[in-house]
Amino acid sequence: MRKRATVLLLLSAICATIPSAAGGSSKNSAKNNSRNAKTATAPLTDRQRALQALNRLTFGPRPGDVDRVLAIGIDQWIDQQLAPEKINDGVAQGKLNGFRTLNMSARDLVQAFPNNAMIRSVADGKAQLPEEPNRRAIYEVQLANYKEQQTKKSDGAVATDATAKAQADQRDIDAAARTADELLTLPVPSRIAAIVAMPMEQRRSFVRNLRGPQRDKLLGEFSPEQREEFLAMNGPTGVVTSELQQAKVLRAAYSERQLQEVMTDFWINHFNVFQNKDADQYYLTSYEREVIRPLALGKFRDLLVATAHSPAMLYYLDNWLSVGPNSLAGVGSKGKQGLNENYGRELMELHTLGVDGGYTQKDVTELARVFTGWTIDRPEQGGGFVFDKRKHEPGPKTILGHTIREGGEQEGLEALDFLARQPATAKFVCTKLARRFVADDPPPALVDRMAQTFLHSGGDIREVLRTMINSREFWSPQYYRVKVKTPFEFVVSALRATGAQVDNTQALLGTLNKMQMPLYGWAPPTGYPMVAQSWMNSDALVDRLNFAIQLSDGKVGGVKFDAQRTLALSVLGSTELPTAVSRELSPGLANALALLESALVDGDVSGQTQEAIVRQLTTQQATEHAQDNPTAPLAQMIAMIVGSPEFQKR
């Protein structure tokens, strides 16, 4: 009952203050425009400037971050963030130490966590089972799964008795539970060996059917490597993809190199690769580690070249399959192989020039010809980039009036260099940066100045960001707290703002899936949208509010939340509630609410939000709940502030 009332109250408040959430009504738009006009007359205070920097250049302030930035100096703090290599990031690294896959090559990942192609090779006698017992156990289970699937395909669908199947499934679950009880009596180091020693069918049934607290306890007491081995027996590819997703959440929440993480997120979206496209499940880890993150604040041309060479991009956009019609491999192939224009098109439309960049279909075809032969050495085994001259289209090519002489792989490098230097590229990239950091509809004058810096500096991303950050627009009250958070930004900022401790991210990943933002899960090459209207609708808002309530109730799995700790972490200051509000709440609640509002949204709470919070705190339901749980009012306050329209914006 309390949750339903909270959601309805806050949903009403949000829809009244975020136009796109209510369908963009002209009445609500007028109210917000009027409010922006009033606030735009006064420059930001130093505290607001610090909050603006934290809201735009990080995944959200933590308790005390505003004061820390003010103590360092806003300009000095920004300089630190622009030089991430000098920032100690031990806490975040410690959170990632258990994920071996983050440091493995694609080839090693395929060997340790076999994909379907690898298992098929073993089944066909083209590859051998590993000698090492734990790795062999993973292969054996996957091989049995593969053979079962092949049998079902050859036999066709067989009708089954639903009741009998349910009973059989329950017997398997019960058997797994009994086995787990036996394992939990063994010393922890001996447990994985005992699982590996099981007959294969028993092992296969056990990893598939173990669930609940026993599974959590068994996994919780394994070493990171043992946990990976256990999970890989049931789904090796899932270990690789899950660890990359978990690492993204943990880095965003804990890294001190926040701007680098924000820019990594920006570029991984700009140069989007869909994680669930077969081989990219194994290539994406090294793509982010070796291509995107180290170059996130470097030269755009270097980033462009690195993505073009990446097997992740070559596989995602099918360029590895592209063959020149007049190449040695193409002549006489009878249509089995041919020119693939996917990468050439997206390279111009999404990576460089933009859809209005002045290119034609002929330019797309010519660029596709340039990149024939840019392929991958055995992608099913995690191989790397190779240039295959047999597949490369011979002869000169012309792109946007620029002639590229025949030169093999060098043709692609020349094309990338040419595209990186185009004014259209500078404008397109800088527009996207300004949209991410300043406003959904970025000021044209700011974009122009950023584009000039881009061209004069040879595409130096760090210098482009300096131009943006040092601009009057970045610090304008007109653009203060107007950007609506994406689901990922919202979830991570809630964790950071409340001081929640993340031990396991699986539930958080499920939340993001429900909010329609599965990490690395955007199939189109466009990447996730960065504007409010894409994320603000009634269903999305309910999901956000429910997450805020679950977080404050301590019911998000793998996340430790303590309302009293959040209050203790709140920035102590002179913030006071309006007198009318103070009259309706006890002094203790009023003081706590003032501190929490100050800490979570810097005291920037509208009258509507304030009314919704106070109304909920003074209802009979809240009073009854508080008798059973003295911290309930604190949890309610935190839920309603985190779910408020003010917290939705950055």
Secondary structure as the mmCIF struct_conf table of DSSP 4:
data_model
#
loop_
_struct_conf.conf_type_id
_struct_conf.id
_struct_conf.beg_label_comp_id
_struct_conf.beg_label_asym_id
_struct_conf.beg_label_seq_id
_struct_conf.end_label_comp_id
_struct_conf.end_label_asym_id
_struct_conf.end_label_seq_id
HELX_RH_AL_P HELX_RH_AL_P1 ARG A 2 THR A 17
HELX_RH_3T_P HELX_RH_3T_P1 PRO A 19 ALA A 22
TURN_TY1_P TURN_TY1_P1 GLY A 23 GLY A 23
HELX_RH_AL_P HELX_RH_AL_P2 SER A 26 THR A 39
TURN_TY1_P TURN_TY1_P2 ALA A 40 THR A 41
BEND BEND1 ALA A 42 ALA A 42
HELX_LH_PP_P HELX_LH_PP_P1 PRO A 43 THR A 45
HELX_RH_AL_P HELX_RH_AL_P3 ASP A 46 LEU A 57
BEND BEND2 THR A 58 PHE A 59
HELX_LH_PP_P HELX_LH_PP_P2 PRO A 61 ARG A 62
TURN_TY1_P TURN_TY1_P3 PRO A 63 GLY A 64
HELX_RH_AL_P HELX_RH_AL_P4 ASP A 65 ILE A 72
HELX_RH_AL_P HELX_RH_AL_P5 ILE A 74 GLN A 81
TURN_TY1_P TURN_TY1_P4 LEU A 82 LEU A 82
HELX_RH_3T_P HELX_RH_3T_P2 PRO A 84 LYS A 86
BEND BEND3 ILE A 87 ILE A 87
HELX_RH_AL_P HELX_RH_AL_P6 GLY A 90 LEU A 96
TURN_TY1_P TURN_TY1_P5 ASN A 97 GLY A 98
HELX_RH_3T_P HELX_RH_3T_P3 ARG A 100 ASN A 103
BEND BEND4 MET A 104 MET A 104
HELX_RH_AL_P HELX_RH_AL_P7 ALA A 106 ALA A 112
BEND BEND5 PHE A 113 PHE A 113
HELX_RH_AL_P HELX_RH_AL_P8 ASN A 116 ALA A 123
TURN_TY1_P TURN_TY1_P6 ASP A 124 GLY A 125
BEND BEND6 LYS A 126 ALA A 127
HELX_LH_PP_P HELX_LH_PP_P3 GLN A 128 PRO A 130
BEND BEND7 GLU A 131 GLU A 132
HELX_RH_AL_P HELX_RH_AL_P9 PRO A 133 ASP A 155
HELX_RH_AL_P HELX_RH_AL_P10 ALA A 162 LEU A 183
TURN_TY1_P TURN_TY1_P7 LEU A 184 THR A 185
BEND BEND8 LEU A 186 LEU A 186
HELX_RH_AL_P HELX_RH_AL_P11 VAL A 188 ALA A 197
BEND BEND9 MET A 198 MET A 198
HELX_RH_AL_P HELX_RH_AL_P12 MET A 200 ASN A 209
HELX_RH_AL_P HELX_RH_AL_P13 GLY A 212 GLU A 221
BEND BEND10 PHE A 222 PHE A 222
HELX_RH_AL_P HELX_RH_AL_P14 PRO A 224 ASN A 234
HELX_RH_AL_P HELX_RH_AL_P15 PRO A 236 TYR A 254
BEND BEND11 GLU A 256 GLU A 256
HELX_RH_AL_P HELX_RH_AL_P16 GLN A 258 HIS A 270
TURN_TY1_P TURN_TY1_P8 PHE A 271 PHE A 271
TURN_TY1_P TURN_TY1_P9 GLN A 275 ASN A 276
BEND BEND12 LYS A 277 LYS A 277
TURN_TY1_P TURN_TY1_P10 ASP A 278 ALA A 279
HELX_RH_AL_P HELX_RH_AL_P17 ASP A 280 SER A 286
HELX_RH_PI_P HELX_RH_PI_P1 TYR A 287 ILE A 292
HELX_RH_3T_P HELX_RH_3T_P4 ARG A 293 LEU A 295
TURN_TY1_P TURN_TY1_P11 ALA A 296 LEU A 297
BEND BEND13 GLY A 298 GLY A 298
STRN STRN1 LYS A 299 LYS A 299
HELX_RH_AL_P HELX_RH_AL_P18 PHE A 300 HIS A 309
HELX_RH_AL_P HELX_RH_AL_P19 PRO A 311 TYR A 316
TURN_TY1_P TURN_TY1_P12 LEU A 317 ASP A 318
HELX_RH_3T_P HELX_RH_3T_P5 ASN A 319 LEU A 321
TURN_TY1_P TURN_TY1_P13 PRO A 325 ASN A 326
BEND BEND14 SER A 327 SER A 327
TURN_TY1_P TURN_TY1_P14 LEU A 328 GLY A 332
TURN_TY1_P TURN_TY1_P15 LYS A 334 GLY A 335
BEND BEND15 LYS A 336 GLN A 337
HELX_RH_AL_P HELX_RH_AL_P20 ASN A 342 GLU A 346
HELX_RH_PI_P HELX_RH_PI_P2 LEU A 347 HIS A 351
BEND BEND16 THR A 352 LEU A 353
TURN_TY1_P TURN_TY1_P16 VAL A 355 ASP A 356
BEND BEND17 GLY A 357 GLY A 358
HELX_RH_AL_P HELX_RH_AL_P21 GLN A 361 VAL A 370
TURN_TY1_P TURN_TY1_P17 PHE A 371 GLY A 373
STRN STRN2 TRP A 374 ILE A 376
BEND BEND18 ASP A 377 ASP A 377
HELX_RH_3T_P HELX_RH_3T_P6 PRO A 379 GLN A 381
TURN_TY1_P TURN_TY1_P18 GLY A 382 GLY A 382
STRN STRN3 PHE A 385 PHE A 387
TURN_TY1_P TURN_TY1_P19 LYS A 389 LYS A 391
BEND BEND19 HIS A 392 HIS A 392
HELX_LH_PP_P HELX_LH_PP_P4 GLU A 393 PRO A 394
BEND BEND20 GLY A 395 GLY A 395
STRN STRN4 LYS A 397 ILE A 399
TURN_TY1_P TURN_TY1_P20 LEU A 400 GLY A 401
STRN STRN5 HIS A 402 ILE A 404
BEND BEND21 GLU A 406 GLU A 406
TURN_TY1_P TURN_TY1_P21 GLY A 408 GLY A 408
HELX_RH_AL_P HELX_RH_AL_P22 GLU A 409 ALA A 420
TURN_TY1_P TURN_TY1_P22 ARG A 421 ARG A 421
HELX_RH_AL_P HELX_RH_AL_P23 PRO A 423 PHE A 437
TURN_TY1_P TURN_TY1_P23 VAL A 438 VAL A 438
BEND BEND22 ASP A 440 ASP A 441
HELX_RH_AL_P HELX_RH_AL_P24 PRO A 444 HIS A 456
TURN_TY1_P TURN_TY1_P24 SER A 457 GLY A 458
BEND BEND23 GLY A 459 GLY A 459
STRN STRN6 ASP A 460 ASP A 460
HELX_RH_AL_P HELX_RH_AL_P25 ILE A 461 ILE A 469
TURN_TY1_P TURN_TY1_P25 ASN A 470 ASN A 470
BEND BEND24 SER A 471 SER A 471
TURN_TY1_P TURN_TY1_P26 ARG A 472 TRP A 475
HELX_RH_3T_P HELX_RH_3T_P7 PRO A 477 TYR A 479
TURN_TY1_P TURN_TY1_P27 TYR A 480 ARG A 481
HELX_LH_PP_P HELX_LH_PP_P5 LYS A 483 LYS A 483
STRN STRN7 VAL A 484 VAL A 484
HELX_LH_PP_P HELX_LH_PP_P6 LYS A 485 THR A 486
HELX_RH_AL_P HELX_RH_AL_P26 PRO A 487 THR A 498
TURN_TY1_P TURN_TY1_P28 GLY A 499 GLY A 499
STRN STRN8 GLN A 501 VAL A 502
BEND BEND25 ASP A 503 ASP A 503
HELX_RH_AL_P HELX_RH_AL_P27 GLN A 506 LYS A 514
TURN_TY1_P TURN_TY1_P29 MET A 515 GLN A 516
TURN_TY1_P TURN_TY1_P30 LEU A 519 TYR A 520
BEND BEND26 PRO A 524 PRO A 524
TURN_TY1_P TURN_TY1_P31 PRO A 525 THR A 526
BEND BEND27 TYR A 528 TYR A 528
BEND BEND28 VAL A 531 VAL A 531
HELX_RH_3T_P HELX_RH_3T_P8 ALA A 532 SER A 534
TURN_TY1_P TURN_TY1_P32 TRP A 535 TRP A 535
BEND BEND29 ASN A 537 ASN A 537
HELX_RH_AL_P HELX_RH_AL_P28 SER A 538 SER A 552
TURN_TY1_P TURN_TY1_P33 ASP A 553 GLY A 554
BEND BEND30 VAL A 556 VAL A 556
TURN_TY1_P TURN_TY1_P34 GLY A 557 GLY A 558
STRN STRN9 VAL A 559 LYS A 560
HELX_RH_AL_P HELX_RH_AL_P29 ALA A 563 LEU A 569
BEND BEND31 SER A 570 SER A 570
HELX_LH_PP_P HELX_LH_PP_P7 VAL A 571 LEU A 572
HELX_RH_AL_P HELX_RH_AL_P30 THR A 579 GLU A 584
BEND BEND32 LEU A 585 LEU A 585
HELX_RH_AL_P HELX_RH_AL_P31 PRO A 587 VAL A 601
TURN_TY1_P TURN_TY1_P35 ASP A 602 GLY A 603
HELX_RH_AL_P HELX_RH_AL_P32 GLY A 607 LEU A 617
TURN_TY1_P TURN_TY1_P36 THR A 618 THR A 618
BEND BEND33 THR A 619 THR A 619
HELX_RH_AL_P HELX_RH_AL_P33 GLN A 620 ASP A 628
TURN_TY1_P TURN_TY1_P37 PRO A 630 THR A 631
HELX_RH_AL_P HELX_RH_AL_P34 ALA A 632 VAL A 642
TURN_TY1_P TURN_TY1_P38 GLY A 643 GLY A 643
BEND BEND34 SER A 644 SER A 644
HELX_RH_AL_P HELX_RH_AL_P35 PRO A 645 GLN A 648
STRN STRN10 LYS A 649 LYS A 649
#
